[in-house]
C-alpha cells in the first residue's frame, strides 16, 4: 500500500506541473515580441504563439526600384522576432524539462 501513496503523490505533482506549464505557455502566447531591421526601417511585432500582430515600415524603406531590399528587411525583422520568441520560450519552458531524460 505504501507504493500507492507515492504514486498518488507523483500524479498530483505531474498535474500541478501540467497546470503550471499551461499557464506559462499562455503567458508567453500573450507576450509581444519585437523584431527590428536596419535602424528600425521595418519593425515587426509578434505574439509568443508566432502570430504577427503588427508591422511598421518607414517610408524611406520603400524604394520602388529596390523591392528586394524591402523584402529582405521584412524577413530580417520577422526572423529577429521569432528568434526572441524561441529564446524566451526555451528560458520559460525549459525549467519544466530540466533533468528529465529525453
C-alpha positions as CSV (number, residue, x, y, z in Angstrom):
1,X,0.0,0.0,0.0
2,X,2.9,2.3,0.6
3,X,3.6,2.4,-3.2
4,X,0.1,3.7,-3.9
5,X,0.7,6.8,-1.8
6,X,3.9,7.6,-3.7
7,X,2.1,7.0,-7.0
8,X,-0.7,9.4,-6.0
9,X,1.8,12.0,-4.9
10,X,3.6,11.7,-8.2
11,X,0.3,12.1,-10.1
12,X,-0.5,15.2,-8.1
13,X,2.9,16.7,-8.9
14,X,2.5,15.9,-12.6
15,X,-0.9,17.6,-12.6
16,X,0.5,20.6,-10.9
17,X,3.4,20.8,-13.3
18,X,1.0,20.5,-16.3
19,X,-1.1,23.3,-15.0
20,X,2.0,25.5,-14.4
21,X,3.2,24.6,-18.0
22,X,-0.1,25.7,-19.4
23,X,-0.1,28.9,-17.5
24,X,3.4,29.7,-18.6
25,X,2.7,28.9,-22.2
26,X,-0.4,31.1,-22.1
27,X,1.6,34.0,-20.7
28,X,4.2,33.5,-23.4
29,X,1.5,33.4,-26.1
30,X,0.1,36.8,-24.8
31,X,3.6,38.4,-24.7
32,X,4.6,40.7,-27.5
33,X,8.0,40.3,-29.2
34,X,9.5,42.9,-31.4
35,X,12.0,42.4,-34.3
36,X,13.7,45.3,-36.0
37,X,15.8,45.7,-39.1
38,X,18.2,48.3,-40.3
39,X,17.7,51.3,-38.0
40,X,14.1,50.4,-37.4
41,X,13.1,50.8,-41.0
42,X,11.0,47.7,-40.5
43,X,9.6,46.8,-37.1
44,X,7.6,43.6,-36.7
45,X,5.5,42.8,-33.5
46,X,4.5,39.1,-32.9
47,X,2.9,37.3,-30.1
48,X,4.5,34.3,-28.4
49,X,2.5,31.9,-30.5
50,X,4.2,33.3,-33.5
51,X,1.3,35.3,-34.9
52,X,2.2,38.7,-36.5
53,X,0.3,41.4,-34.7
54,X,1.8,44.5,-36.4
55,X,4.3,45.6,-39.0
56,X,5.6,49.1,-39.3
57,X,7.5,50.2,-42.4
58,X,9.1,53.6,-42.6
59,X,8.6,55.4,-45.9
60,X,12.3,55.6,-46.5
61,X,12.4,51.8,-46.7
62,X,10.1,51.9,-49.7
63,X,12.0,52.2,-52.9
64,X,10.0,51.1,-56.0
65,X,13.3,50.4,-57.8
66,X,14.5,48.1,-55.0
67,X,11.7,45.9,-53.8
68,X,14.2,43.2,-52.9
69,X,15.7,45.4,-50.1
70,X,12.2,45.9,-48.5
71,X,11.6,42.2,-48.7
72,X,14.9,41.5,-47.0
73,X,14.2,44.0,-44.2
74,X,10.8,42.4,-43.5
75,X,12.4,38.9,-43.4
76,X,15.2,40.2,-41.1
77,X,12.7,41.8,-38.7
78,X,10.4,38.8,-38.7
79,X,13.3,36.4,-38.1
80,X,14.6,38.5,-35.2
81,X,11.2,38.5,-33.5
82,X,10.8,34.7,-34.0
83,X,14.3,34.2,-32.5
84,X,13.3,36.2,-29.5
85,X,10.2,34.1,-29.1
86,X,12.2,30.9,-29.3
87,X,14.8,32.1,-26.7
88,X,12.1,33.3,-24.3
89,X,10.1,30.1,-24.7
90,X,13.2,28.0,-24.0
91,X,14.0,30.0,-21.0
92,X,10.5,29.8,-19.6
93,X,9.5,26.2,-20.6
94,X,13.0,24.7,-20.1
95,X,12.6,24.8,-16.3
96,X,9.9,22.1,-16.7
97,X,12.1,19.7,-18.6
98,X,15.3,20.2,-16.7
99,X,16.6,16.9,-15.5
100,X,14.1,14.8,-17.5
101,X,15.6,12.1,-19.7
102,X,14.8,12.6,-23.4
